[in-house]
C-alpha cells in the first residue's frame, strides 16, 4: 500500500507512546485511499466507517476501522 499512513506507522506511533486509538479524517482518507470529500460524504450518508464526534470533529477508532474494512472484504 502506498498511502502515507499504514497500520505499520500506527504501530510505530504506539511504540513511541503516542495516542493511536483515535485517527483523524485525513489519516483515514489516506489509509483507505479515498479523498477527504468522499470520506465526508460517507459520514453524511452513514455508509463509511463508524466515527465519533468530538466537539464537531470526526475521529475514528482503530478497532472500528479495522472491523469495517474486514466487513467490506467479506
C-alpha positions in Angstrom: 0.0 0.0 0.0 1.4 3.4 -0.9 -0.6 5.6 1.4 1.2 8.0 3.7 -0.2 6.2 6.8 -0.4 2.5 7.3 -1.0 0.1 10.1 2.8 -0.2 10.4 3.1 3.6 11.1 0.2 3.3 13.6 2.1 0.6 15.4 5.3 2.6 15.3 3.5 5.6 16.9 2.1 3.3 19.6 5.6 2.1 20.4 6.7 5.7 20.9 3.8 6.2 23.3 1.7 8.3 21.1 -2.1 8.0 21.2 -3.3 5.9 18.3 -6.8 4.8 19.4 -8.3 7.7 17.5 -7.5 8.6 14.0 -8.2 11.8 12.1 -10.2 12.1 8.9 -7.0 12.8 7.0 -5.4 9.7 8.3 -8.4 7.5 7.5 -8.8 9.0 4.0 -5.1 8.3 3.2 -5.3 4.8 4.7 -8.4 4.0 2.6 -7.0 5.8 -0.4 -10.1 8.0 -0.8 -10.5 11.8 -0.9 -11.5 13.8 2.1 -14.7 14.8 0.4 -15.5 11.1 -0.2 -15.0 10.3 3.5 -17.1 13.3 4.4 -19.9 12.1 2.1 -19.7 8.6 3.6 -20.1 10.2 7.1 -23.2 12.2 6.0 -24.8 9.1 4.5 -23.6 6.8 7.3 -22.1 4.4 4.7 -18.5 4.7 5.7 -16.6 3.5 8.8 -18.1 4.3 12.2 -16.9 7.5 13.7 -17.3 9.6 16.8 -17.7 13.4 17.0 -15.5 15.2 19.5 -16.8 18.8 19.6 -17.8 18.5 15.9 -14.5 16.9 14.8 -14.9 13.4 13.5 -12.5 10.8 14.8 -12.2 7.1 14.1 -11.3 4.3 16.5 -8.7 1.9 15.1 -10.7 -1.2 16.1 -13.9 0.2 14.4 -12.0 1.0 11.3 -10.4 -2.5 11.1 -13.8 -4.2 11.7 -15.4 -2.0 8.9 -12.6 -2.9 6.5 -12.9 -6.6 7.4 -16.7 -6.4 6.9 -16.3 -4.8 3.4 -13.9 -7.5 2.3 -16.5 -10.2 3.0 
